[in-house]
Amino acid sequence: MIDGPYFVLVVLGVLGTGLVAGVFCGFSTFVMRALAALPKAQGVAAMNSINVCAVQPPFMLVFLGSAVLCAVIAVVTFVVWPDEGTVELLVGSALYLFGTFGVTMVANVPRNDALLKLEPGTPEAATYWPTYVREWTTWNTVRTVASSGAAVSYVLALT
């Protein structure tokens, strides 16, 4: 059984990855649909505002803090190599680091940056918006599944 400070790390990993999964789930299941239902200029303006607000300390602490925790959990797991939960801990860390953090960096952030460069009422923004919503939501759903899987993997490691 995992115990001591290692137990605390894994519990924090469950909490962080679960919180991130919840945020991403909300976006994939209803926020993006609501934004897509708005007139295109309003949807673009709202999403740009969300993207600016998302990179503020409250969310970034949870998002980046979870990435750091997952990396620490992976390193500690390799060093300690516990009798139980090793696979689950490594899978959970990989899911978050590659499927959540990695996908964010290579798929969602570039789309956010491209949208932010567009003026909401322009024809370019109106043309890009449906593609943005479809592609961003698809990749966000990948992040949702990955961060949810990470949380479940960490919980399984604790049982």
Number of C-alpha atoms within 10 A of each C-alpha: 11 16 10 8 9 15 15 12 17 24 15 18 29 24 17 24 31 20 19 23 26 15 13 22 21 14 19 21 12 11 15 17 14 11 18 19 11 12 11 21 16 15 22 27 19 15 21 20 12 12 16 12 13 13 12 10 11 10 15 13 13 16 22 16 16 26 23 15 21 29 18 17 22 21 14 16 18 13 9 11 13 14 8 13 20 18 16 19 29 22 19 31 32 22 24 31 24 16 22 28 20 16 18 19 12 11 15 20 14 13 17 17 12 12 21 18 10 18 15 21 14 11 13 12 22 18 11 15 21 15 12 19 19 14 15 22 21 15 19 23 20 19 27 26 19 25 33 24 22 31 30 19 21 28 19 14 21 18 9
